[in-house]
Amino acid sequence: MPNIEQQAEFYDNEYFERMYLRHASGAHRSRINNILSVIGDVKGKRILDIGCGDGWITDELAKVGADITGIDHSQNAVDFAKKQHPNINFQVGSVYNLEFPERSFDGILLVDILGHVKDLKKVFDE
């Protein structure tokens, strides 16, 4: 299995355009509803969305009042997310080396990324 940095090259703009169309069509509406029901009220809370991809979930949390930052290891993902959601802070970053001061966030969101990492202990330690 390629490491997470090698996988970054797989996710090109076409991939994010296809995913974004699926999100915009409402195909994943129940998914965001489930996420929101589990994490509860995020209004005014600082949230880090690790593996934000096209920024769809990041944007949905921003809409309900979260002060949210999205990071992804893919430059293509971050570029696409910034284009779609220019008012949200997106940046390239590694789940293995989060470059934020301790206690910068009230919560951290990891959606669909744990299956792509080799060292879960290192992720959770970080």
N, C-alpha and C positions, 0 to 999 in steps of 0.2 A: 504494500500500500504506500503510495507516495505521501511524503509529509505535507503538512498544512501549507507550507510555503510553496511547494511544487504544485499543489492543487490550485493555488491562486491563478496560475496561468490558464487553467481550464475555463474559468468563469469570465467569458468575454462579454462584450456589450450585447451581442445577440441573445445570449443566455438571460441577461438581466431584462432586456426588452420583453422576452417571452414571459418571464416570471411576473413582471410588472403588469402585463396585460391580464394574466390570470388573476392577480390581486384586484385589479381595477374592475374586472367582470363580476366580482363578488364571490368568486369560487372559494375564497378562503375566509369569508366573513365569519363563519362559525368558529374558525380557528382564533381569530383575534378576540371574539367574545369569550371563548374559553380562557385565553390568556388573561384577559382583564378580570374575569371572575375569580381566577386563582390568586392574582397578585393584589387585587383590591384597589382602593383609591390611591392614585399616584399623583394627584394634584399637588403641585409645589415640591414634589420630591425629585431629587437628583438621581437619575437612572442611567446606567451604562448598558447599552445594547451591544453585546459582543457577538460578532458575526452578523452584522446588520444587513449584509447583502444589498438589495436594492433600496433599502430604507423604508419599506412599507410598514413593518411593525413599529419601527422607530417613529414614523409619522403618526401612526394611530395612537401611540402613547402621548405624543406631543399634543394631539387634538384633545385629549382628556386632561391636559394640564401638567404633564410631567416636564421637568427640565431635563431633557434627554440628550445624550451624546451617543452616536453610533460609531463603532469601529469595525473594520474588516481587514483581513490580511490581503485582500485583493484591491489593487489600485483601480481596476475597472469597476468594481463594486462601488467604491467610494466616489469615483467620478460620476457614475450613473446616479447614485443616491443624491449627491449634491445638486445635480441638474434637476432632478424631480422634486427635491425638497430643499430649496436654497436657504430656508430660514432655520435649518437644523444643523448642528455641528457634527460633521462626519469627518473621520480621519482614518488613515491607514494605521493599523496596529496589530500586535500579536497577542493572542490569548495567553501566551507563555511569558510575556514581558509587558505588562500594562504600565504605561509611563504616566501614571497619575499619582499624586500624593495619597498616602493612606487616608481612609475615611472621606474620600472625595465624593462618594456616592451613597445614597440611602439604599439602593438596590441594584443588582446586576441581573441582566436578562441574557440567557444563553438559549437560543432557539435553534434547533437543528444543527448544532455544531459539534456536540460531544462525540458523535459517530465519526467525525473527521480528524480527531486528534489521537495521537499515539500515547501520550503521557497524561492520563487523567489526573493523577496525583499532582503533577506539576501545575496543571490548570487550576485545580482547587486550592493548592497552596498559594498560587498567585492571587 
